[in-house]
Amino acid sequence: MKTFAREIIFGSILLVIFIGIIIWMALSGLQSFLPIGIAILIVLVGAVTFITQTIRKKRNLETGAPPEDEFTKLAKVYAGNQAFLYSQYLWLLIFVFNSSFIKNETMLGFGILGSALIYGISLWYFRTTGEFNA
């Protein structure tokens, strides 16, 4: 039986780093609560995701199921393909409307988060519908 010590240590280290960043942001005298609230929300979502994935892995190992089946692998491949194609269009739109962004960092962040969002939506779509098998 595989132990989950590595996952627990990795998650603990990440949690400590994020909590340290949140404390630093709180003590640095930021004028707005919004960045601190967003950071707390991101840490909470990450912690919940990490815990659910670890529990799912443990349950699969206890039942003898493979950690990843063929359907999930195909869904990831097709979602990655679609995300890459649609992300190219997103980046084209970003560069066409680059004068609308105040800072280049904002434009870059919007593009990276948009690409990640496109991948997540594509993965959700292919996992729920399974249309890539047709």
C-alpha positions in Angstrom: 0.0 0.0 0.0 1.4 3.3 -1.0 1.7 5.9 1.8 0.7 9.5 1.2 3.5 11.0 3.2 4.9 12.8 0.2 1.6 14.4 -0.7 0.9 15.4 2.8 4.4 17.0 3.2 4.1 18.8 -0.2 0.6 20.1 0.7 1.8 21.3 4.1 4.8 23.1 2.6 2.5 24.9 0.0 0.0 25.8 2.7 2.7 27.3 4.9 4.1 29.3 2.0 0.7 30.7 1.0 -0.2 31.5 4.6 3.1 33.3 4.9 2.4 35.3 1.8 -1.1 36.2 3.1 0.3 37.3 6.5 3.0 39.4 4.7 0.3 41.0 2.5 -1.8 41.8 5.6 1.2 43.3 7.5 2.6 45.3 4.6 -0.2 47.8 4.9 -2.1 47.3 1.7 -4.9 49.8 1.3 -7.4 47.3 -0.1 -8.7 44.1 1.4 -9.4 42.8 -2.2 -5.9 41.3 -2.8 -5.9 39.6 0.6 -9.4 38.3 0.1 -8.4 36.9 -3.4 -5.3 35.3 -2.0 -7.3 33.6 0.8 -9.9 32.4 -1.7 -7.1 30.9 -3.9 -5.5 29.2 -0.9 -8.9 27.7 0.1 -9.7 26.5 -3.3 -6.3 25.0 -3.7 -6.4 23.3 -0.3 -9.9 21.8 -1.0 -8.7 20.6 -4.4 -5.6 19.0 -3.0 -7.5 17.2 -0.3 -10.1 15.9 -2.6 -7.5 14.6 -5.1 -5.5 12.9 -2.3 -8.7 11.2 -0.9 -9.7 10.1 -4.4 -6.2 8.6 -5.0 -6.3 6.8 -1.7 -9.8 5.4 -2.4 -8.7 4.2 -5.9 -5.6 2.5 -4.4 -7.7 0.8 -1.7 -10.3 -0.6 -4.2 -7.5 -1.6 -6.7 -8.7 0.7 -9.4 -6.2 2.4 -11.7 -5.4 6.0 -10.8 -6.4 7.1 -14.3 -8.5 5.3 -16.8 -8.5 5.5 -20.6 -11.5 7.8 -20.7 -9.8 10.4 -18.4 -6.6 10.2 -20.5 -8.5 10.7 -23.7 -10.5 13.6 -22.2 -7.3 15.3 -21.1 -5.7 14.9 -24.6 -8.8 16.2 -26.4 -9.2 19.1 -23.9 -5.6 20.0 -24.3 -6.0 20.1 -28.0 -9.1 22.2 -27.9 -7.6 24.5 -25.3 -4.5 25.1 -27.4 -6.5 26.0 -30.5 -8.9 28.3 -28.6 -6.0 29.9 -26.7 -4.4 30.9 -29.9 -7.6 32.9 -30.8 -7.6 34.4 -27.3 -4.0 35.5 -27.6 -4.8 37.0 -31.1 -7.6 39.0 -29.6 -5.4 40.1 -26.7 -2.8 41.4 -29.1 -5.3 43.1 -31.3 -6.8 44.9 -28.3 -3.5 45.4 -26.5 -4.0 49.2 -26.3 -7.0 48.5 -24.0 -4.7 47.1 -21.3 -3.0 49.6 -19.0 0.0 47.4 -18.1 1.7 44.6 -20.0 1.5 42.4 -16.9 -2.3 42.7 -16.9 -2.4 41.5 -20.5 -0.1 38.6 -19.8 -2.1 37.6 -16.7 -5.4 37.8 -18.6 -4.0 35.6 -21.3 -2.6 32.9 -18.9 -5.7 32.8 -16.8 -7.9 32.8 -19.9 -5.9 29.8 -21.3 -6.2 27.9 -18.1 -10.0 28.7 -18.0 -10.4 27.4 -21.5 -8.6 24.2 -20.6 -10.8 23.7 -17.6 -14.0 24.3 -19.5 -12.8 21.9 -22.3 -11.9 19.2 -19.8 -15.2 19.5 -18.0 -17.1 19.4 -21.4 -15.3 16.3 -22.6 -15.7 14.5 -19.2 -19.4 15.2 -19.0 -20.4 14.6 -22.6 -17.7 12.2 -23.9 -18.2 13.5 -27.5 -14.6 12.8 -28.4 -15.4 9.1 -28.8 -17.7 9.8 -31.7 
